[in-house]
């Protein structure tokens, strides 16, 4: 046992020696902190993260391993650390209490005690807790650089942070957290102040950067002074932000602004509490104003374009004890040079307008981290905001506080409605941008007219002052402005397209409520916009979604595409193009794709090309057939496209173009026509000579010849039964569409299907030449079967079952035969007795 105990003691001794050796090898240099008697300073060294289960570094004092060390006034302590990087494990807090209640306050510059050189290189926090009577005001003065307030979650770039708090009785109120390089120069408080300065371990700073001065009572929570020496901005917050502002308290910000600069206030974020008495508000004291203080609610637009110094105060209220809510405010002050436009006032007269709104707002432009002056629109030169909406029925005076007006743009909406079809028929509106809007120094972005008409009673016709071009990838618009036309009928997403001046579209007819938007693409296009206009007329209702009237240009291709190009033509909708061809030109119609690519879920998709003069038409099944190859048209013609109910991803969209070329006359055709006319005259001459010669021969005496096979009895009137094969009652002058287009109407089994209801809605507009109507659209359901209660229709007699045919009479036939009596023998004249 003795040997065992001796061995154990030796092991402990060796372990202690090894630990001492490790500590001696890795510990830092010794530090000594001496705090004078009566200094009111306390130094506390503790672990930065005491919750770690394993301690990687210790404080070594008198051969003891410690995790924290407290040094009070009048004490001297020497210590070192067991690791070479104690700044990663320990923090240092130096707190000094300054009592201004029992004796005079040590006003003046505040020093760092103990100095940085006397302390170890740790992240450290200096705290000064100044206690004073309620009637005593204290002022913290910050030398250059001044302070910049930061919000929750933000940090300072250099790690140097100032945290300032005040007192209301026994309650601590947080005034804010600040970094360097800002505008805050002074903070005045009452009833004491607590200032905390946080310094990183690697910044050798030996001054506090502020001083304390004695002031009279300020009769409010605090006053923050913000000094601007040039252009810049400052973001400031109410006490306890983002928490609630103290109940029924007053806080003031004083702004020092050079007289040649202008300041504007914007509220970034705010909340109001539930008040029992008084009212929460902000008050402005503006030098030179005859209405000081100017009172605003937090919801109001705040003043702008203010010259020189001004004050802003936040006043709380007595809150509801049951549901107090919170009052908080975050705002920005922007100071910048006045521009030439800031001295100009523009009058926008909307007193005669109805259902119209005008909004001036910032464009979405990204800026770097450098200071960017704001762009403000000011009403009556004082109420400024980044965006302003002007409403109809009033005159408005506005000015601009902005270094670059291209950062703003203008959007207008106007509603034109006429809902009584008896009064509205043939009524027209002129879509023109008012002059008061064009004279503003900001770019007009959009001017939208919403056109409302009686449902299913009237339609709209848009006639531009200058013919329009449809914007396509093949021929994009390069004008300074254009029009966007779309349907606003609920439940229908139909965008007709984007159009610009200088094309071939003479008018656009739309079925129902629509929106026309004038959009500008360059900032200086007021003159072009002022010269252009659209006339909207209300016309009789038609069922097609749209009709485009096009007169192609002889020099350029006219590119046209179906509406809703990106999403496909809506289901069961129909659109037509009325394409005019001059008498001395020939039009060539060409389609971009070989097939439409549409796949129908129900119904059929058709395209009809119809000559307007001859009414000759071609019908194409867009789902099954190849699109027609380039075709030539000598006269005006229609192109109609009618959609089915397409499957998702297999939508209908077509692009085609029309070109004109001079009409040429073929010399061979002229020679053939002249030769044919000469031959015809020669044939007529021969016939006349032959007839005259025959008459001369037949002038001899008549000779009677007996023919026993001829009945010499006077024929009696007999009743004959007509047979279908002997008359033309089965001959029709018009071909039944079903017989001609039957191959398009058969389903996969070869049988004809029954018509589908409401698949196609033909045009019923007021035009003299109407778009072509497609043949009946058939569904793909099987042929209907008859039940026992509904017998199948009986078959016609055999004589009536002959197919209908389209026929012309033969050259040898004379009209339609009335009876079955054969013609007399024409071999010679036969006399009959009367």
Secondary structure, DSSP 4 states (H G I P E B T S, - for coil): -HHHHHHHHHHHHHHHHHHHHHHHHH----EEEE--TT--EEEEEEES-TT-SS----EEETTEEES-EEE-TT-EEEEEESSS-GGGTEEEEEEEEEE-SSS----EEEEPSS-GGGS-S-EEEEEEEEE--TT-EEEEEEPSS-EEEE-TT---TTS-EEEEEEEETTEEEEEEEEEESSSEEEEEEES-EEEEEEE-TT----EEEEEEEEE---SSSEEEEEE-SSSEEEEEE-TTTTSPPPTT-EEEEEEE--TTEEEEEEEEEEE---EEES--EEEEEETT-TTPSEEE-TTSPPB-SEES-EEEEEE--EEPSSS----EEEEEEEEEEPPGGGG--EEEE-TT--SEEEEEEE------SS----EEEEETTTEEES-EEEETTSEEEEEEEES-GGGEEEEEEEEEEE--HHHHTT-EEEE---HHHHTSSSEEEEEEEEEEE-TTTEEEEEEEEEEEEE--SSS---SSEEEEEEE--TT---EEEEEEESSSEEEEEESS-EEEEEEESSS--HHHHHH--EEEEEEE--SSSEEEEEE--SSS-EEEE-SSTTT-PPTT-EEEEEEE--TTEEEEEEESSSS----EEES--EEEEEETTT--EEEEETTTSPPPPPEEESS-EEEEEE--EEPTT-----EEEEEEEE----HHHHHHHHHHHHHHHHHHHHHHHHHHHHHHHTTSPP-----TTS--SPPPP------GGGSSTTB-SS--HHHHSHHHHB-TTSPBPPBPTTS------S-SSPPPPPPPPB-SSPPP---TTSPPPPPPPGGG-PPPB-----TT--S---SSPPPPP-SS------
